[in-house]
Amino acid sequence: MDPEYILLTPGPLSTSDTVRSAMNRDLSTWDADYNHIVQTIRQRLVTMLGGGNDTTSVLMQGSGTFGVEATIGTVVPPAGRLVVINNGAYGARILEIARRLEIPSIEARFGETEPASAEHLDRLLTENPDTTHVAAVHCETTSGILNPVESLGYVVAKHKMSFIVDAMSSLGGMPMTLDSLSADFVISSANKCIQGVPGFSFVVARRQALESCSGNSRSLSLDLYDQWTEMEAHHGKWRFTSPTHTVLAFAQALEELETEGGVTARAERYTTNQQRLVAGMVEIGFRPLLATSLQSPIITSFHDPVANFDFARFYGLLKQHGFVIYPGKVTHADTFRIGNIGDVHPPDIERLLNAIAEVAELMSLFPTSTSPGDRTPG
């Protein structure tokens, strides 16, 4: 087995020992103690999004994409029409989900390094008044760009349509509420900024909006409405076998989020990590893909430093130093990505930068590459 290393990815990500150890317990899915944990999680998610009695939440087995597909396939009615904001792989995935489910959809397309435009969306919705729902990705981890979901949501609300936000890589790591997003549905996953482990996704929703979704779903197992009514009627019970160990880890992760100081404190740590990462990488000689004004605190894309960059070797050498990074995903530039969410702290970023400087020197990436001993921590 490989030695332990830090995951600098958009998820799964590095978790605390206590989150992992929380899984060392077996519980029945019918057990009242277990279902009480599920109910507590549901309420904490509602509270995190600033909701009250008019807000609810539902957990869904599977990865974040399962949660997105469950939402798209359940909340858009048979006669509905969906506009999908697309400036990366995950907006494109929502569009593909809609097309597979034969949901009439319109693509609001933007460049991969271009934030979605509220003005463009306003014009598009004016031209297509029969639109019922709009879907957007908050943090598009293809590039690391942060879309202006607050202004997009304002436009959607103005047109009296329903807004679906894929906050997969931002919820728990950036302050937000349903009201601040003007959203009816916000989707995320256990293994992202809340720092749990993979196994389920979840949706926080306006109760009235979810109540109107009966009979819409194009799927049995991904029927978000039926999953919700089961949890409501049976106090946290899932329809089908739930990932009990992942749920226990998530409950512990929520406790640790609160202990850290909540979402605001976690956002500050992530932002500190990301800003120090970029400053150190630029010092070594790397160039970030995005302008600072577009960059999320979640994950950062960097240009390949040289033509024919041997990313596999770079990756392998960093892994030997105890760090795992991510390949690039944008289509128009050669890049790689480094995440800074999860159980990652400023001293880890300093160790990473020292390792990258050593590897850059070993690979002769920069003729004047700064030696690790000459770097001063920020």
BELLINGI-V805474 format. One record per backbone hydrogen bond with DSSP energy under -0.5 kcal/mol. NH is the residue of the N-H (numbers start at 0). CO is the residue of the C=O. E is the energy in kcal/mol with one decimal. If there is no record, write none. Layout:
BEGIN
nh/co/e
NH/CO/E
NH/CO/E
END
This chain:
BEGIN
nh/co/e
5/321/-2.7
7/5/-0.7
7/323/-3.1
8/6/-0.5
10/11/-0.9
13/6/-0.8
19/15/-2.0
20/16/-2.6
21/17/-1.2
22/19/-1.4
23/20/-1.9
24/22/-2.2
30/27/-1.1
34/30/-2.5
35/31/-1.9
36/32/-1.5
37/33/-2.0
38/34/-2.3
39/35/-2.2
40/36/-2.4
41/37/-2.5
42/38/-2.2
43/39/-2.3
44/40/-2.3
45/41/-1.9
46/42/-2.5
47/43/-2.4
48/44/-1.5
49/46/-2.0
50/45/-2.7
54/51/-1.8
55/204/-2.8
57/202/-2.2
59/200/-2.8
61/198/-2.1
65/62/-0.6
66/62/-1.4
67/63/-2.2
68/64/-2.9
69/65/-2.7
70/66/-2.0
71/67/-2.9
72/68/-2.7
73/69/-0.9
73/70/-0.6
74/70/-2.9
75/71/-1.1
76/74/-0.7
79/76/-2.4
81/103/-2.7
82/132/-2.5
83/81/-0.5
83/105/-2.9
84/82/-0.5
84/134/-2.8
85/83/-0.5
85/107/-2.6
91/87/-2.3
92/88/-1.4
93/89/-1.6
94/90/-2.0
95/91/-2.2
96/92/-2.6
97/93/-2.5
98/94/-2.1
99/95/-2.8
100/96/-2.1
101/98/-1.1
102/97/-3.1
103/101/-0.6
105/81/-2.5
107/83/-3.0
107/105/-0.5
108/106/-0.9
109/85/-2.6
113/110/-1.8
117/115/-0.5
120/116/-2.1
121/117/-2.5
122/118/-2.0
123/119/-2.3
124/120/-2.7
125/121/-2.0
126/122/-2.0
127/123/-1.0
130/127/-1.9
131/80/-2.6
132/80/-2.1
133/161/-2.7
134/82/-2.7
135/163/-2.1
137/165/-2.7
139/137/-0.8
139/144/-1.9
140/138/-1.2
142/139/-1.4
143/139/-2.7
144/139/-0.9
145/293/-2.0
146/137/-3.1
146/144/-0.6
148/146/-2.3
151/147/-2.2
152/148/-2.9
153/149/-1.8
154/150/-1.6
155/151/-2.3
156/152/-2.7
157/153/-2.0
158/154/-1.6
159/156/-1.7
160/155/-2.1
161/131/-2.4
163/133/-3.2
163/161/-0.5
164/162/-0.5
164/184/-3.0
165/135/-3.0
165/163/-0.5
166/164/-1.2
166/186/-1.8
169/166/-1.4
170/166/-2.4
171/173/-0.6
172/169/-2.4
173/169/-1.3
177/48/-2.1
180/176/-1.6
181/177/-0.9
182/177/-2.1
183/162/-2.4
184/162/-1.7
185/203/-2.4
186/164/-2.6
187/201/-2.4
188/167/-0.6
189/199/-2.5
191/188/-1.0
194/191/-1.9
195/189/-1.8
200/59/-2.9
201/187/-2.5
202/57/-2.5
203/185/-2.6
204/55/-2.8
205/183/-2.2
206/53/-2.8
209/205/-2.2
210/206/-2.5
211/207/-0.9
212/209/-1.9
213/210/-0.6
215/212/-2.0
217/72/-0.6
222/219/-1.2
223/69/-0.6
223/221/-1.2
226/222/-2.2
227/223/-2.3
228/224/-2.7
229/225/-2.0
230/226/-2.0
231/227/-2.6
232/228/-2.6
233/229/-2.2
234/231/-0.6
235/230/-2.1
236/233/-0.5
243/241/-1.9
246/242/-2.2
247/243/-2.1
248/244/-2.1
249/245/-2.4
250/246/-2.4
251/247/-1.8
252/248/-2.3
253/249/-2.4
254/250/-1.5
255/251/-2.2
256/252/-2.1
257/253/-2.0
258/254/-2.3
259/255/-1.9
260/256/-0.8
260/257/-0.9
261/256/-2.5
264/260/-0.7
265/261/-2.2
266/262/-2.8
267/263/-1.8
268/264/-2.0
269/265/-2.7
270/266/-2.5
271/267/-2.5
272/268/-2.7
273/269/-2.6
274/270/-2.7
275/271/-2.2
276/272/-2.4
277/273/-2.4
278/274/-2.3
279/275/-2.6
280/276/-2.6
281/277/-2.6
282/278/-1.8
283/279/-1.8
284/280/-2.1
285/280/-2.5
288/300/-2.8
293/290/-1.7
294/290/-0.8
294/291/-0.8
295/143/-2.3
299/337/-2.4
300/142/-0.7
301/335/-3.1
302/286/-2.9
303/333/-2.9
308/305/-1.0
310/308/-1.6
313/309/-2.3
314/310/-3.5
315/311/-2.3
316/312/-2.7
317/313/-2.1
318/314/-2.4
319/315/-1.8
320/316/-0.9
321/318/-1.4
322/317/-2.1
323/5/-2.7
324/322/-0.5
325/336/-2.5
327/334/-1.2
328/141/-0.6
334/332/-0.8
335/301/-2.0
336/325/-3.1
337/299/-2.4
338/7/-2.2
339/297/-2.1
342/13/-2.8
343/341/-2.6
347/344/-1.5
348/344/-1.5
349/345/-2.1
350/346/-2.1
351/347/-2.4
352/348/-2.6
353/349/-2.1
354/350/-2.2
355/351/-2.9
356/352/-2.4
357/353/-2.1
358/354/-2.6
359/355/-3.0
360/356/-2.0
361/357/-2.5
362/358/-2.5
363/360/-0.9
364/359/-2.5
368/365/-2.3
373/370/-2.0
374/370/-0.5
374/371/-1.1
376/374/-0.5
END
